[in-house]
Amino acid sequence: MRTRIKICGITRPEDAGVVVDAGADGIGLMFYKRSSRFVSIQQATGIAEKIPPLVDLVGVFVDPPEEEVHAVLDRIPLSILQFHGNESAAFCEGFGKPYIKAMRMSDRIDPEMESLTHPKAGAFLLDTFNPNAHGGTGETFEWSRARANLASPIILAGGLTAENVGTALSVSNAWGVDTSSGVEKKPGVKDIQKIMAFCRAVREWDRISHDHVAERKSH
């Protein structure tokens, strides 16, 4: 199985082009105004022009008003919505788009129980809990907690870099990975070499894990 890669917090068209060239599956745009990676609709339009078919453009929101999501959708060709707040299942399902629901992995969160509150989520993104931030903290959580039996795929986030993503995948067995601060020079400005290295590290992990599976089958 090929691990899916999403690079989040893109703020510049040139960074979007690098992410596409590196082979990522999705690009995340932050429409949360308190984020240091926030993009306006005008900025997002320029970025969207760099995204070819078969690469997902993901709009990230935190407890937005319904009209705010519609305003973005009217202008930006988002393929997926991602919700990081306390949005209800009915709210998330109300825009006619597939959606990812984030879980901030505090000690009291049980991913299996939490997932039942959003049975139609296309995937669940498990991110580090920080009381002062909704993602992009550069902090990790205990990756083994992502080995949960959910009805939808799990995307692992929180402090992932080229150096640790292989270990994170081995421990979590996640379907996909998401990084933002781990491939940056500074908040909102991506580092070309870090993006390329991150994607290479994921593909190398895929190759090694595939070879191990094939070797076991041959015996």
N, C-alpha and C positions, 0 to 999 in steps of 0.2 A: 504493500500500500504506500502511496506517495503522500508524505506529510504536506498539508496545505500551509502556505505562508502568507501572512498579512503584515504589511508595514503600515503602522498607524501614525497619525499626527503629521501628515504631509501638509506643508504650507506653501510650497513653491513648485511651479510647473517643472523646473529642471530636476528637482528631486523625484517627482513622479516618473519622469522619463528613465531615471536610473533604476528605480524600483521595477519598472516594467522590464528593462533590459536584464536585470538580475534574475528574472524568472519568478517573481512573486505572484501569487494568485489574487491578492486583493490589496487595495489601498484604502486607508481610513482617513476620512476628513472629519475634524472635530468642529461641531456646531454648538459647542458649549462655551459660552462667553467668558467664563471664569478660567478657562484653560489657557496656558501659555502657547498652546498650539491651535487656538481658535482661528477659523477661517471665515471670512464673510462670503456671502453668495457670489460676489464679484470675483474674489480670489478663487473660490471653488470652481467657477466657470472656466477660468484659465487652466486650472489643473485638469479638469474633466476632459478638456480638448486633447490632452496628452495620453488619454487612456484608450487603448485599442479594444476591440471586441475580445471576449473571453478572459478579460481581467476585470474583476469585480470592483466597483466603486462603492464603498461602504460609508454611510453617513452615521456619525456617532453623536448621540444626544444624551442629556442627563435631565430627566424630569421636564421635558419641554412642553410648552403649551401646544395644543393640537395644531393651531394655525401656523406655528413656527415650522413644524415638520412639513405641512402642506406648502408653505412658501418656498422651502428648499426644494421639495419635489417638483414644484412648478418650473424650476429653473435648472436643476441639476439632475442628470440621468443616473440617479442612484439605483443600484441593483439590489442592495441589501441595507436594512436599517439595523443599527446597534444601539441598544438602550442600556445605560449604566446607572440608572436611578431606581426609584421605587415604582416604576410604571407597571400598571396592571396588565394582565394578559389581554383584556378587551382593548385597552389603549394600543398595545403593541400590534395587535392584529388589525387595527382600524385603518391602515393605509394601503392595503392591497399589495404589500411587499413582503418577501421573506425577511425574518428578523433574527438577530442574535441577541440573547439576553445575558448580560454580565452578572456574575456573582462575585462580590467582594468577600474574600475568604477569611472572615473573622473566625474566631474559635467557635462561635455558636452556630455557624453555618454548616448544615448537612446538605451537600450537593444533591443527593438523591431526593430528599424531601423538598428542597427548594425548587428542583426542576418540575415537580408536580404542579406548581403554581402557574407554569407557562407551558402547557402540554403541546402547544403548536410552534414553539420556538424551533427554528431551523438548526440552531446550535447554541451551546452555552459557553461563554467565555469566562474562565476562572482567573481572577486577578487578585493581586495582593490587597489586603484591607489596609487602608490608611484613613483615619478619621477626617483628615484635612484635604484629601485629594481623591478624585475619581479616575485612577489610572495614571500612567506616565510617571510613576514615582521612582522607577529604577530599583524597587525593592522586590525580593522574591518571597514566596511562601513555601510551605512544605509540599513539594511536588507530588508526593505519594498520595496526597488527598485528591488529586485529579484522577486517580484510578477508581472512579465511581461508575456504577452501572446505571447510566442514563439512557433514555430513549433516543436522545439526539446526540450528535457528535460533540466532543469537548475540544475547545481551543484553549491552549495554555498561554497565559500572559503574566507579566510581572517580572521585571528585571532580567529579561532574557537577552543574551549577547551571543556572539559567535563562539565565545569561549565556553559558555555553559549550556547552550541549547541541546547539544548531544546528550549530556548527562540528564538534562531535564526531560527529554523525550524517553530515555531509557527508564527513568523512574516513573514517569506519568503515563507513558503509552498514549499520549494525547493524539487526537486526529489532526490538529492544526496548532500552529504557534503564531503569536502576535507580539511584535516588538515596536517600541517607539523610542524611548530614551536610550535604549541599548545600541542604536545606530545613529546617534546624533553627535554633532559638534557642540551644540547648545540647544535648548528647547525650541523646537520648530525648524531647526536647520539640520538637515541630515548630512551624514558623512558617507561619501560614495564608497570608500574602501570598506567601511563597516557594514554597509548594506550588502555589498558583494560577498564579503566574508561570511555574513550571517546566512545568506541563501546557500552558499557553498557548504557550510557546516551542516545545514539541514539535509541537503541532498547527499552528503557523504554519510550521514547517519542512516538515511534511507537505504543507501547502497549496502552498507555493512549489515544492517538488520535484515535486508532481503537475502544477502549471502548466507547469513546464519540460519535463516529459515530453510533455504534451499539445501544447506549442508545437513541439517537435521532430517529433512525428508529423504535425502539420499542414503541415510543410515537406517 
